[in-house]
Amino acid sequence: MLSGLDAPWLGRQQRYRLKGYLRQMDAENLTRLTRRRAMMVEYWCRDSNLAKVKALIRPSAATGILAGMFQLTVTDVVEGYIAADALDDAVRQCRLKQGTTPVRVRLHVADSLPAGERTMSLGVCAADLAESNDPRERRAGLETLQQLIDDHHRKEHQE
């Protein structure tokens, strides 16, 4: 909802309650509520398999050409989201190796993902960045999340 996308899995009552929570929420509190929503796992991958990885995941809005939206540097790490029940197949198909450097693939593994095939929404990526141990990523996530919350509040007052 913060990213301006429809959330068809939410019922009318759930949507109403969520809007109420968002009226009183700031980025820090929202990050606390969404903590550990997805587990992050890093892998080494052959260059020749990176395209296959990209085809199997939902790219993160915080990487590639969109990294600038978060004021982050573009890297060659493939980062995205994958459902937990699809992880083992992806690891096998792409021959991903955990605990080996350099890290070439960073996956956010969640029990379920919002519908869609395009880049993961800005709000989800901002919430995940806000949990990062890297101070720059954490700041970028919190700032973007707060901006999305502020924009949501402005839209609510205009309606």
MODELLER restraints for C-alpha pairs under 7 A, 6 or more apart:
rsr = mdl.restraints
at = mdl.atoms
rsr.add(forms.Gaussian(group=physical.xy_distance, feature=features.Distance(at['CA:1:A'], at['CA:7:A']), mean=6.38, stdev=0.5))
rsr.add(forms.Gaussian(group=physical.xy_distance, feature=features.Distance(at['CA:2:A'], at['CA:123:A']), mean=6.00, stdev=0.5))
rsr.add(forms.Gaussian(group=physical.xy_distance, feature=features.Distance(at['CA:2:A'], at['CA:148:A']), mean=5.77, stdev=0.5))
rsr.add(forms.Gaussian(group=physical.xy_distance, feature=features.Distance(at['CA:2:A'], at['CA:149:A']), mean=6.48, stdev=0.5))
rsr.add(forms.Gaussian(group=physical.xy_distance, feature=features.Distance(at['CA:2:A'], at['CA:152:A']), mean=6.24, stdev=0.5))
rsr.add(forms.Gaussian(group=physical.xy_distance, feature=features.Distance(at['CA:3:A'], at['CA:121:A']), mean=6.26, stdev=0.5))
rsr.add(forms.Gaussian(group=physical.xy_distance, feature=features.Distance(at['CA:3:A'], at['CA:122:A']), mean=5.85, stdev=0.5))
rsr.add(forms.Gaussian(group=physical.xy_distance, feature=features.Distance(at['CA:3:A'], at['CA:123:A']), mean=5.35, stdev=0.5))
rsr.add(forms.Gaussian(group=physical.xy_distance, feature=features.Distance(at['CA:3:A'], at['CA:148:A']), mean=6.80, stdev=0.5))
rsr.add(forms.Gaussian(group=physical.xy_distance, feature=features.Distance(at['CA:23:A'], at['CA:153:A']), mean=6.69, stdev=0.5))
rsr.add(forms.Gaussian(group=physical.xy_distance, feature=features.Distance(at['CA:26:A'], at['CA:146:A']), mean=6.32, stdev=0.5))
rsr.add(forms.Gaussian(group=physical.xy_distance, feature=features.Distance(at['CA:27:A'], at['CA:142:A']), mean=5.66, stdev=0.5))
rsr.add(forms.Gaussian(group=physical.xy_distance, feature=features.Distance(at['CA:27:A'], at['CA:145:A']), mean=5.57, stdev=0.5))
rsr.add(forms.Gaussian(group=physical.xy_distance, feature=features.Distance(at['CA:27:A'], at['CA:146:A']), mean=4.91, stdev=0.5))
rsr.add(forms.Gaussian(group=physical.xy_distance, feature=features.Distance(at['CA:28:A'], at['CA:142:A']), mean=6.96, stdev=0.5))
rsr.add(forms.Gaussian(group=physical.xy_distance, feature=features.Distance(at['CA:31:A'], at['CA:127:A']), mean=5.83, stdev=0.5))
rsr.add(forms.Gaussian(group=physical.xy_distance, feature=features.Distance(at['CA:31:A'], at['CA:130:A']), mean=6.56, stdev=0.5))
rsr.add(forms.Gaussian(group=physical.xy_distance, feature=features.Distance(at['CA:37:A'], at['CA:110:A']), mean=6.63, stdev=0.5))
rsr.add(forms.Gaussian(group=physical.xy_distance, feature=features.Distance(at['CA:38:A'], at['CA:108:A']), mean=5.59, stdev=0.5))
rsr.add(forms.Gaussian(group=physical.xy_distance, feature=features.Distance(at['CA:38:A'], at['CA:109:A']), mean=5.18, stdev=0.5))
rsr.add(forms.Gaussian(group=physical.xy_distance, feature=features.Distance(at['CA:38:A'], at['CA:110:A']), mean=4.54, stdev=0.5))
rsr.add(forms.Gaussian(group=physical.xy_distance, feature=features.Distance(at['CA:39:A'], at['CA:108:A']), mean=5.49, stdev=0.5))
rsr.add(forms.Gaussian(group=physical.xy_distance, feature=features.Distance(at['CA:39:A'], at['CA:109:A']), mean=5.04, stdev=0.5))
rsr.add(forms.Gaussian(group=physical.xy_distance, feature=features.Distance(at['CA:39:A'], at['CA:110:A']), mean=6.52, stdev=0.5))
rsr.add(forms.Gaussian(group=physical.xy_distance, feature=features.Distance(at['CA:40:A'], at['CA:106:A']), mean=6.86, stdev=0.5))
rsr.add(forms.Gaussian(group=physical.xy_distance, feature=features.Distance(at['CA:40:A'], at['CA:107:A']), mean=5.59, stdev=0.5))
rsr.add(forms.Gaussian(group=physical.xy_distance, feature=features.Distance(at['CA:40:A'], at['CA:108:A']), mean=4.47, stdev=0.5))
rsr.add(forms.Gaussian(group=physical.xy_distance, feature=features.Distance(at['CA:40:A'], at['CA:109:A']), mean=6.14, stdev=0.5))
rsr.add(forms.Gaussian(group=physical.xy_distance, feature=features.Distance(at['CA:41:A'], at['CA:106:A']), mean=5.80, stdev=0.5))
rsr.add(forms.Gaussian(group=physical.xy_distance, feature=features.Distance(at['CA:41:A'], at['CA:107:A']), mean=5.29, stdev=0.5))
rsr.add(forms.Gaussian(group=physical.xy_distance, feature=features.Distance(at['CA:41:A'], at['CA:108:A']), mean=6.53, stdev=0.5))
rsr.add(forms.Gaussian(group=physical.xy_distance, feature=features.Distance(at['CA:42:A'], at['CA:98:A']), mean=6.27, stdev=0.5))
rsr.add(forms.Gaussian(group=physical.xy_distance, feature=features.Distance(at['CA:42:A'], at['CA:103:A']), mean=6.17, stdev=0.5))
rsr.add(forms.Gaussian(group=physical.xy_distance, feature=features.Distance(at['CA:42:A'], at['CA:105:A']), mean=5.73, stdev=0.5))
rsr.add(forms.Gaussian(group=physical.xy_distance, feature=features.Distance(at['CA:42:A'], at['CA:106:A']), mean=4.48, stdev=0.5))
rsr.add(forms.Gaussian(group=physical.xy_distance, feature=features.Distance(at['CA:42:A'], at['CA:107:A']), mean=6.34, stdev=0.5))
rsr.add(forms.Gaussian(group=physical.xy_distance, feature=features.Distance(at['CA:43:A'], at['CA:96:A']), mean=5.74, stdev=0.5))
rsr.add(forms.Gaussian(group=physical.xy_distance, feature=features.Distance(at['CA:43:A'], at['CA:97:A']), mean=5.21, stdev=0.5))
rsr.add(forms.Gaussian(group=physical.xy_distance, feature=features.Distance(at['CA:43:A'], at['CA:98:A']), mean=4.55, stdev=0.5))
rsr.add(forms.Gaussian(group=physical.xy_distance, feature=features.Distance(at['CA:43:A'], at['CA:99:A']), mean=6.74, stdev=0.5))
rsr.add(forms.Gaussian(group=physical.xy_distance, feature=features.Distance(at['CA:43:A'], at['CA:100:A']), mean=6.80, stdev=0.5))
rsr.add(forms.Gaussian(group=physical.xy_distance, feature=features.Distance(at['CA:43:A'], at['CA:103:A']), mean=5.39, stdev=0.5))
rsr.add(forms.Gaussian(group=physical.xy_distance, feature=features.Distance(at['CA:43:A'], at['CA:104:A']), mean=6.11, stdev=0.5))
rsr.add(forms.Gaussian(group=physical.xy_distance, feature=features.Distance(at['CA:43:A'], at['CA:105:A']), mean=5.07, stdev=0.5))
rsr.add(forms.Gaussian(group=physical.xy_distance, feature=features.Distance(at['CA:43:A'], at['CA:106:A']), mean=6.38, stdev=0.5))
rsr.add(forms.Gaussian(group=physical.xy_distance, feature=features.Distance(at['CA:44:A'], at['CA:96:A']), mean=5.80, stdev=0.5))
rsr.add(forms.Gaussian(group=physical.xy_distance, feature=features.Distance(at['CA:44:A'], at['CA:97:A']), mean=5.13, stdev=0.5))
rsr.add(forms.Gaussian(group=physical.xy_distance, feature=features.Distance(at['CA:44:A'], at['CA:98:A']), mean=6.34, stdev=0.5))
rsr.add(forms.Gaussian(group=physical.xy_distance, feature=features.Distance(at['CA:44:A'], at['CA:100:A']), mean=5.66, stdev=0.5))
rsr.add(forms.Gaussian(group=physical.xy_distance, feature=features.Distance(at['CA:44:A'], at['CA:101:A']), mean=5.95, stdev=0.5))
rsr.add(forms.Gaussian(group=physical.xy_distance, feature=features.Distance(at['CA:44:A'], at['CA:102:A']), mean=5.98, stdev=0.5))
rsr.add(forms.Gaussian(group=physical.xy_distance, feature=features.Distance(at['CA:44:A'], at['CA:103:A']), mean=4.80, stdev=0.5))
rsr.add(forms.Gaussian(group=physical.xy_distance, feature=features.Distance(at['CA:44:A'], at['CA:104:A']), mean=5.05, stdev=0.5))
rsr.add(forms.Gaussian(group=physical.xy_distance, feature=features.Distance(at['CA:44:A'], at['CA:105:A']), mean=6.26, stdev=0.5))
rsr.add(forms.Gaussian(group=physical.xy_distance, feature=features.Distance(at['CA:45:A'], at['CA:95:A']), mean=6.81, stdev=0.5))
rsr.add(forms.Gaussian(group=physical.xy_distance, feature=features.Distance(at['CA:45:A'], at['CA:96:A']), mean=5.16, stdev=0.5))
rsr.add(forms.Gaussian(group=physical.xy_distance, feature=features.Distance(at['CA:45:A'], at['CA:97:A']), mean=6.65, stdev=0.5))
rsr.add(forms.Gaussian(group=physical.xy_distance, feature=features.Distance(at['CA:45:A'], at['CA:104:A']), mean=5.73, stdev=0.5))
rsr.add(forms.Gaussian(group=physical.xy_distance, feature=features.Distance(at['CA:45:A'], at['CA:105:A']), mean=6.70, stdev=0.5))
rsr.add(forms.Gaussian(group=physical.xy_distance, feature=features.Distance(at['CA:49:A'], at['CA:94:A']), mean=5.63, stdev=0.5))
rsr.add(forms.Gaussian(group=physical.xy_distance, feature=features.Distance(at['CA:52:A'], at['CA:94:A']), mean=6.62, stdev=0.5))
rsr.add(forms.Gaussian(group=physical.xy_distance, feature=features.Distance(at['CA:53:A'], at['CA:94:A']), mean=6.40, stdev=0.5))
rsr.add(forms.Gaussian(group=physical.xy_distance, feature=features.Distance(at['CA:56:A'], at['CA:90:A']), mean=6.96, stdev=0.5))
rsr.add(forms.Gaussian(group=physical.xy_distance, feature=features.Distance(at['CA:57:A'], at['CA:80:A']), mean=5.74, stdev=0.5))
rsr.add(forms.Gaussian(group=physical.xy_distance, feature=features.Distance(at['CA:57:A'], at['CA:81:A']), mean=5.49, stdev=0.5))
rsr.add(forms.Gaussian(group=physical.xy_distance, feature=features.Distance(at['CA:57:A'], at['CA:82:A']), mean=5.34, stdev=0.5))
rsr.add(forms.Gaussian(group=physical.xy_distance, feature=features.Distance(at['CA:58:A'], at['CA:80:A']), mean=5.26, stdev=0.5))
rsr.add(forms.Gaussian(group=physical.xy_distance, feature=features.Distance(at['CA:58:A'], at['CA:81:A']), mean=4.99, stdev=0.5))
rsr.add(forms.Gaussian(group=physical.xy_distance, feature=features.Distance(at['CA:58:A'], at['CA:82:A']), mean=6.59, stdev=0.5))
rsr.add(forms.Gaussian(group=physical.xy_distance, feature=features.Distance(at['CA:58:A'], at['CA:117:A']), mean=6.27, stdev=0.5))
rsr.add(forms.Gaussian(group=physical.xy_distance, feature=features.Distance(at['CA:58:A'], at['CA:118:A']), mean=6.30, stdev=0.5))
rsr.add(forms.Gaussian(group=physical.xy_distance, feature=features.Distance(at['CA:58:A'], at['CA:119:A']), mean=5.56, stdev=0.5))
rsr.add(forms.Gaussian(group=physical.xy_distance, feature=features.Distance(at['CA:58:A'], at['CA:120:A']), mean=5.99, stdev=0.5))
rsr.add(forms.Gaussian(group=physical.xy_distance, feature=features.Distance(at['CA:59:A'], at['CA:79:A']), mean=6.06, stdev=0.5))
rsr.add(forms.Gaussian(group=physical.xy_distance, feature=features.Distance(at['CA:59:A'], at['CA:80:A']), mean=4.07, stdev=0.5))
rsr.add(forms.Gaussian(group=physical.xy_distance, feature=features.Distance(at['CA:59:A'], at['CA:81:A']), mean=6.31, stdev=0.5))
rsr.add(forms.Gaussian(group=physical.xy_distance, feature=features.Distance(at['CA:59:A'], at['CA:119:A']), mean=4.82, stdev=0.5))
rsr.add(forms.Gaussian(group=physical.xy_distance, feature=features.Distance(at['CA:59:A'], at['CA:120:A']), mean=6.05, stdev=0.5))
rsr.add(forms.Gaussian(group=physical.xy_distance, feature=features.Distance(at['CA:60:A'], at['CA:79:A']), mean=5.78, stdev=0.5))
rsr.add(forms.Gaussian(group=physical.xy_distance, feature=features.Distance(at['CA:60:A'], at['CA:80:A']), mean=4.49, stdev=0.5))
rsr.add(forms.Gaussian(group=physical.xy_distance, feature=features.Distance(at['CA:60:A'], at['CA:81:A']), mean=6.76, stdev=0.5))
rsr.add(forms.Gaussian(group=physical.xy_distance, feature=features.Distance(at['CA:60:A'], at['CA:119:A']), mean=5.84, stdev=0.5))
rsr.add(forms.Gaussian(group=physical.xy_distance, feature=features.Distance(at['CA:60:A'], at['CA:120:A']), mean=5.38, stdev=0.5))
rsr.add(forms.Gaussian(group=physical.xy_distance, feature=features.Distance(at['CA:60:A'], at['CA:125:A']), mean=6.31, stdev=0.5))
rsr.add(forms.Gaussian(group=physical.xy_distance, feature=features.Distance(at['CA:61:A'], at['CA:67:A']), mean=6.97, stdev=0.5))
rsr.add(forms.Gaussian(group=physical.xy_distance, feature=features.Distance(at['CA:61:A'], at['CA:119:A']), mean=5.85, stdev=0.5))
rsr.add(forms.Gaussian(group=physical.xy_distance, feature=features.Distance(at['CA:61:A'], at['CA:120:A']), mean=5.87, stdev=0.5))
rsr.add(forms.Gaussian(group=physical.xy_distance, feature=features.Distance(at['CA:61:A'], at['CA:121:A']), mean=6.59, stdev=0.5))
rsr.add(forms.Gaussian(group=physical.xy_distance, feature=features.Distance(at['CA:61:A'], at['CA:122:A']), mean=5.89, stdev=0.5))
rsr.add(forms.Gaussian(group=physical.xy_distance, feature=features.Distance(at['CA:61:A'], at['CA:125:A']), mean=6.13, stdev=0.5))
rsr.add(forms.Gaussian(group=physical.xy_distance, feature=features.Distance(at['CA:62:A'], at['CA:70:A']), mean=6.36, stdev=0.5))
rsr.add(forms.Gaussian(group=physical.xy_distance, feature=features.Distance(at['CA:62:A'], at['CA:125:A']), mean=6.31, stdev=0.5))
rsr.add(forms.Gaussian(group=physical.xy_distance, feature=features.Distance(at['CA:63:A'], at['CA:74:A']), mean=6.37, stdev=0.5))
rsr.add(forms.Gaussian(group=physical.xy_distance, feature=features.Distance(at['CA:63:A'], at['CA:79:A']), mean=6.65, stdev=0.5))
rsr.add(forms.Gaussian(group=physical.xy_distance, feature=features.Distance(at['CA:64:A'], at['CA:74:A']), mean=5.62, stdev=0.5))
rsr.add(forms.Gaussian(group=physical.xy_distance, feature=features.Distance(at['CA:64:A'], at['CA:75:A']), mean=6.97, stdev=0.5))
rsr.add(forms.Gaussian(group=physical.xy_distance, feature=features.Distance(at['CA:65:A'], at['CA:74:A']), mean=6.95, stdev=0.5))
rsr.add(forms.Gaussian(group=physical.xy_distance, feature=features.Distance(at['CA:67:A'], at['CA:73:A']), mean=6.31, stdev=0.5))
rsr.add(forms.Gaussian(group=physical.xy_distance, feature=features.Distance(at['CA:67:A'], at['CA:74:A']), mean=5.81, stdev=0.5))
rsr.add(forms.Gaussian(group=physical.xy_distance, feature=features.Distance(at['CA:70:A'], at['CA:140:A']), mean=5.37, stdev=0.5))
rsr.add(forms.Gaussian(group=physical.xy_distance, feature=features.Distance(at['CA:70:A'], at['CA:144:A']), mean=6.89, stdev=0.5))
rsr.add(forms.Gaussian(group=physical.xy_distance, feature=features.Distance(at['CA:71:A'], at['CA:140:A']), mean=6.80, stdev=0.5))
rsr.add(forms.Gaussian(group=physical.xy_distance, feature=features.Distance(at['CA:77:A'], at['CA:104:A']), mean=4.65, stdev=0.5))
rsr.add(forms.Gaussian(group=physical.xy_distance, feature=features.Distance(at['CA:77:A'], at['CA:105:A']), mean=5.47, stdev=0.5))
rsr.add(forms.Gaussian(group=physical.xy_distance, feature=features.Distance(at['CA:77:A'], at['CA:106:A']), mean=6.96, stdev=0.5))
rsr.add(forms.Gaussian(group=physical.xy_distance, feature=features.Distance(at['CA:78:A'], at['CA:104:A']), mean=6.15, stdev=0.5))
rsr.add(forms.Gaussian(group=physical.xy_distance, feature=features.Distance(at['CA:78:A'], at['CA:105:A']), mean=4.74, stdev=0.5))
rsr.add(forms.Gaussian(group=physical.xy_distance, feature=features.Distance(at['CA:78:A'], at['CA:106:A']), mean=6.21, stdev=0.5))
rsr.add(forms.Gaussian(group=physical.xy_distance, feature=features.Distance(at['CA:79:A'], at['CA:105:A']), mean=5.79, stdev=0.5))
rsr.add(forms.Gaussian(group=physical.xy_distance, feature=features.Distance(at['CA:79:A'], at['CA:106:A']), mean=4.65, stdev=0.5))
rsr.add(forms.Gaussian(group=physical.xy_distance, feature=features.Distance(at['CA:79:A'], at['CA:107:A']), mean=5.72, stdev=0.5))
rsr.add(forms.Gaussian(group=physical.xy_distance, feature=features.Distance(at['CA:80:A'], at['CA:106:A']), mean=6.67, stdev=0.5))
rsr.add(forms.Gaussian(group=physical.xy_distance, feature=features.Distance(at['CA:80:A'], at['CA:107:A']), mean=5.24, stdev=0.5))
rsr.add(forms.Gaussian(group=physical.xy_distance, feature=features.Distance(at['CA:80:A'], at['CA:108:A']), mean=6.11, stdev=0.5))
rsr.add(forms.Gaussian(group=physical.xy_distance, feature=features.Distance(at['CA:81:A'], at['CA:107:A']), mean=5.59, stdev=0.5))
rsr.add(forms.Gaussian(group=physical.xy_distance, feature=features.Distance(at['CA:81:A'], at['CA:108:A']), mean=4.69, stdev=0.5))
rsr.add(forms.Gaussian(group=physical.xy_distance, feature=features.Distance(at['CA:81:A'], at['CA:109:A']), mean=6.01, stdev=0.5))
rsr.add(forms.Gaussian(group=physical.xy_distance, feature=features.Distance(at['CA:82:A'], at['CA:107:A']), mean=6.73, stdev=0.5))
rsr.add(forms.Gaussian(group=physical.xy_distance, feature=features.Distance(at['CA:82:A'], at['CA:108:A']), mean=6.29, stdev=0.5))
rsr.add(forms.Gaussian(group=physical.xy_distance, feature=features.Distance(at['CA:82:A'], at['CA:109:A']), mean=5.20, stdev=0.5))
rsr.add(forms.Gaussian(group=physical.xy_distance, feature=features.Distance(at['CA:82:A'], at['CA:110:A']), mean=6.57, stdev=0.5))
rsr.add(forms.Gaussian(group=physical.xy_distance, feature=features.Distance(at['CA:83:A'], at['CA:109:A']), mean=5.67, stdev=0.5))
rsr.add(forms.Gaussian(group=physical.xy_distance, feature=features.Distance(at['CA:83:A'], at['CA:110:A']), mean=5.19, stdev=0.5))
rsr.add(forms.Gaussian(group=physical.xy_distance, feature=features.Distance(at['CA:83:A'], at['CA:111:A']), mean=5.68, stdev=0.5))
rsr.add(forms.Gaussian(group=physical.xy_distance, feature=features.Distance(at['CA:83:A'], at['CA:112:A']), mean=5.66, stdev=0.5))
rsr.add(forms.Gaussian(group=physical.xy_distance, feature=features.Distance(at['CA:83:A'], at['CA:113:A']), mean=6.32, stdev=0.5))
rsr.add(forms.Gaussian(group=physical.xy_distance, feature=features.Distance(at['CA:84:A'], at['CA:109:A']), mean=5.43, stdev=0.5))
rsr.add(forms.Gaussian(group=physical.xy_distance, feature=features.Distance(at['CA:84:A'], at['CA:110:A']), mean=5.46, stdev=0.5))
rsr.add(forms.Gaussian(group=physical.xy_distance, feature=features.Distance(at['CA:84:A'], at['CA:111:A']), mean=5.21, stdev=0.5))
rsr.add(forms.Gaussian(group=physical.xy_distance, feature=features.Distance(at['CA:123:A'], at['CA:145:A']), mean=6.33, stdev=0.5))
rsr.add(forms.Gaussian(group=physical.xy_distance, feature=features.Distance(at['CA:126:A'], at['CA:141:A']), mean=4.19, stdev=0.5))
rsr.add(forms.Gaussian(group=physical.xy_distance, feature=features.Distance(at['CA:126:A'], at['CA:142:A']), mean=6.77, stdev=0.5))
rsr.add(forms.Gaussian(group=physical.xy_distance, feature=features.Distance(at['CA:126:A'], at['CA:144:A']), mean=6.03, stdev=0.5))
rsr.add(forms.Gaussian(group=physical.xy_distance, feature=features.Distance(at['CA:126:A'], at['CA:145:A']), mean=5.58, stdev=0.5))
rsr.add(forms.Gaussian(group=physical.xy_distance, feature=features.Distance(at['CA:127:A'], at['CA:141:A']), mean=6.08, stdev=0.5))
rsr.add(forms.Gaussian(group=physical.xy_distance, feature=features.Distance(at['CA:127:A'], at['CA:145:A']), mean=6.62, stdev=0.5))
rsr.add(forms.Gaussian(group=physical.xy_distance, feature=features.Distance(at['CA:129:A'], at['CA:137:A']), mean=5.45, stdev=0.5))
rsr.add(forms.Gaussian(group=physical.xy_distance, feature=features.Distance(at['CA:129:A'], at['CA:138:A']), mean=5.31, stdev=0.5))
rsr.add(forms.Gaussian(group=physical.xy_distance, feature=features.Distance(at['CA:129:A'], at['CA:141:A']), mean=4.57, stdev=0.5))
rsr.add(forms.Gaussian(group=physical.xy_distance, feature=features.Distance(at['CA:130:A'], at['CA:137:A']), mean=6.76, stdev=0.5))
rsr.add(forms.Gaussian(group=physical.xy_distance, feature=features.Distance(at['CA:130:A'], at['CA:138:A']), mean=4.16, stdev=0.5))
rsr.add(forms.Gaussian(group=physical.xy_distance, feature=features.Distance(at['CA:130:A'], at['CA:139:A']), mean=6.64, stdev=0.5))
rsr.add(forms.Gaussian(group=physical.xy_distance, feature=features.Distance(at['CA:130:A'], at['CA:141:A']), mean=4.26, stdev=0.5))
rsr.add(forms.Gaussian(group=physical.xy_distance, feature=features.Distance(at['CA:130:A'], at['CA:142:A']), mean=5.13, stdev=0.5))
rsr.add(forms.Gaussian(group=physical.xy_distance, feature=features.Distance(at['CA:131:A'], at['CA:138:A']), mean=6.08, stdev=0.5))
rsr.add(forms.Gaussian(group=physical.xy_distance, feature=features.Distance(at['CA:132:A'], at['CA:138:A']), mean=5.15, stdev=0.5))
